[in-house]
Each structure stands twice: as structure tokens, then as C-alpha cells.
């Protein structure tokens, strides 16, 4: 046999031996990803997006027409109830007030004249009665005196009515003059100035807005709760939110109310838009409302809030990742795999409390520091977080 054939035969034998040895070698056990049982706070929440609003927002308008002579406030300024905000040129209102006061003086003078005429007609009527008893006058003269008496009495009543009308006109004129002084209807912060000095406002058809005042010591949060979560949310539950500017700081409150209908009901669609198949193409959200104090003013109108409604919570509880849970038994318990001293997984029954689909509270069956299997580790790469691989 030639040397080339001997070399080929040896190569074939070596390759076959390699594959035979490789097949006979036992398969190594899978590397397991584990996570320790730790003590931590846990909560089950409904997450929603909300918007910050002032607890009270008032548009301060002008009830008098005219040119704005001066504005007394600036955006961001704190004002108290009754503070002067703006002045409107009051020339027209002052003239109207003077005319009303003159009309009152005229009516009083006319009534004084009519009162004197009434007294004279009373005396004349009484004198005619006395003369008639003595046959010193005629019944026609008596009747004439009586008619004049009734006329003067009627004139007094008309004068009194005219006086009341003039008083009403005077009060209206005084009020209109007062409207040229724009006063703060409440204490708060000037959040917007709509009009400017020199601008002419017309209050005949509607009250033009001069400034907007808001109470910012308390902030109202309106959050949209999806229809899938709204059945689990109720008034009185603890709620907190974070802002985009500081996701670490939490602001706590109590849920005040949940709207019985979605905000989209104002569009007369019942909150949904139906497609051709009869289904819904629009998500439905219900407004949940709560308040939080804002003593420092760091919370501002129209900020976006990440809202968390706390359904359940536990402090310093034993916790494991939800991914470690196996099948749930009929009695509500779960099976988990616990790594023993040799790193081998051993099944164990545990009782679970709060489960927020990320972390589960362990009520019974595990101890702090034990490691539960959360899956098989990747063949390459390093573990992440507190997951340990065996």
C-alpha cells in the first residue's frame, strides 16, 4: 500500500475517533440565571399621564368700556383680593354719574313743590267742606277742591316713582364708575396679561379679559385612566406623580374623584369612534382628579405628570422577580426553583402577595438571601443587575 493511502486512512481514523469521543462526552448542565430574595418596598399601581392645573383660575375682565389708562401688575406677581389691577379712562362714567346726581336733585325739588301744592289743596278742600255746611259755597266748588287734592296726591306718587328710578340710575352710574377700577377678585398669582395699556376695551357685548389670576398654592392634577384600569381605581386611594423635570421627586395626594364618563363625551360620540366592523378605533380614558400642595410654587400650570395610583403596597417585604414564578396551583400558591448549595435548582412552593408583573411579594416559602431561578443564562455576555449565573 502506498504512503498516500496510508496517510489518508490514518486521517479518516483520527476524524472518526474525534467525533466518537465528542458524542460520548456528557452534555454540561445549562447555566442558570438566578436572582436573590431581597427585602424591599413593593407596590401595585395604575400608571397614567396627567396635566397640572391651578386649583382655581379666574379671567379678570372689564365691565366698563374705554381705554386702559394703566396696568398695575406684572406676570408672576402675587396679588391680594381687592388689589388694584388696572384703570380704565373714566371720563364717560364720571359724566354719567354727574347727570344722575343732577337728576336726583331735580326730582327732590319737584317733589318739594308738589308737596307744597298737596298741602294747599288739603287746606282748600277742608275750607270748602266747612263753607258748604254753612251754605257759604256751592257743592261744585267743593268737588273742584276735592279733585285738585286727588290730583296733587297722584303727582306725589308719580314723583316718588320718578325718585326711585333716578336713584336706580344713580346707583348704576356709581357702579359703572367703580368698574373702571379693575380689582382682584381673589388672592393669587398673575399668570397672564391679555390686554395692554392704551388698548380700548368694549364691554357692551362681553367682558374683555384684562389679566388671568390663578391660585397656585394648591395644584389640581387631571390624569387619564384607561378603561382597562378604571375599574380598579376609586376615590380615596393614595396617588403620587413625578414631573419631567425631576423624575426622582414624588408629590403625594389622595384621589378625589373619577369622572363617570370620558372627556370625549363632550364631542357627542359616547367616547368611542366605531369602525366599519363595529369595533372601537379610539382609546377611552376617564379623568381622575386630585390635589397636591404647592407651597414653594415649583409646580406650574400645564406641566406633564407621570401619575401612579397605588392599589396596594407593602413596606420591607420579601420580594423576587415575577419571572421566577412558575405555574399557579389551584390553592393560589406558586412553584419556584431555588438554587441549592451546589447551584442545582430545587422546586419549592411559595405563597405570593402583591404581584405587579415585575416584582412579587413573598409571604411564605422563601428566606432573604436565597436565590431563585429566573431563566437560563445566555451562552455569552455578562450578567446584568442582581442576576447571578451558575
Secondary structure, DSSP 8 states (H G I E B T S, - for coil): --HHHHHHHHHHHHHHHHHHHHHHS------EEEEE-EEEEEEEEEEEEEEEEEEEEEEEE-SS-EEEEEE---TT-EE-TT-EEEEE--HHHHHHHHHHHHHHHHHHHHHHHHHHHHHHHHHHHHHHHHHHHTTSS-HHHHHHHHHHHHHHHHHHHHHHHHHHHHHHHHHHHHHHHHTTEEE-SSSEEEEEE-S-TT-EE--SSS--EEEEEEEEEEEEEEEEEETTTGGG--TT-EEEEEETTEEEEEEEEEEEEE-SS-GGGGGTSTT--B-TTS-B-S--EEEEEEEEE-TT--S-TT-EEEEEEEEEEEEEEEEEEGGG---B-TTS-EEEEEE-TTS-EEEEEEEEEEE-SSEEEEEES--TT-EEEEEE--SSS---TTEEE-
